Amino acid sequence: MRLVIVGAPTPAQLDEALAAFGAAGFTVLQGTRVDVGAHEADVVFGLTGRASSALREADERGVRYVLVHNGPDDDDPEGTYSRAHHRVVTAEVPELAARLRSRTRMELTCLAFAFKNGIPVESGWVVDTRFLDNPYWVPELKPLDGRDPRVREYVLRQPGAGCLLDGLEATLVPLLPDYRRQGRMELTIAFGCTGGRHRSVALAQEMARRLSALPEVDALFRARDLQL
């Protein structure tokens, strides 16, 4: 069973999110205290009171959950917006709900992004690739991106790139059973560079390729700041 807790700044936004999770097959509950009883199916729980108190109390009881916030900031420093694993708007909730259904295979997303546009909120691990030489300054590579074989070769042939990928893989893979044990079946490894086009893209794509060889793992590649 997977428990998703949802918060929102208005009752209407909360109802919209809960409806989308219900349509995806979740059992829908609401209240001011997180209590799901003995349900075996996936449950979405809508917080209707002060979220910070409910979340703190759930943490003290050792409740395992994924926290989703639908809508803008709720202005609560310990509320669902500031603590969310996923921040969405209503139009994005159906896709997220489908992704959060219980799964037997772990989903690892290697995400390329630009630091200048902010660190993705869904990041579990953040990898800074800006120490590598930047293809942006090579005239023939500047208009390309990290999916192009020429950019990929330029980035991956640097000794630091291999050290980074090897070290990351050696650290991450042994920890995956612990993520599973905690019910964390999705993990985003975010690779950042200045513009999100060259270094981060090449490295995220290569790490996804490596992780795809693992059993019981679905490895995905995304580039947030590219028009893919």
Number of C-alpha atoms within 10 A of each C-alpha: 14 21 24 21 24 27 29 28 19 13 13 10 18 21 18 18 29 27 16 21 27 18 14 19 15 25 18 18 16 19 12 15 18 20 12 15 6 7 11 10 14 19 22 28 25 25 23 18 13 15 24 17 14 18 23 13 14 16 12 9 10 9 12 15 20 16 20 25 28 28 18 14 15 18 11 14 11 16 22 28 26 16 17 20 16 19 25 17 14 15 12 13 23 19 12 17 21 15 13 19 19 15 13 9 13 20 19 20 23 28 29 32 29 23 16 11 12 9 14 20 14 16 18 13 12 16 18 15 20 15 10 16 15 18 22 18 9 12 9 11 17 14 11 16 21 26 19 13 12 14 24 20 13 18 24 17 10 12 10 15 19 14 11 15 17 13 11 14 14 11 11 12 11 10 10 17 13 10 14 14 9 11 18 17 21 19 18 21 22 26 30 28 22 18 18 24 26 30 33 30 33 26 27 28 23 19 23 20 15 14 19 16 11 11 9 11 17 16 21 18 19 18 23 17 15 14 5 6
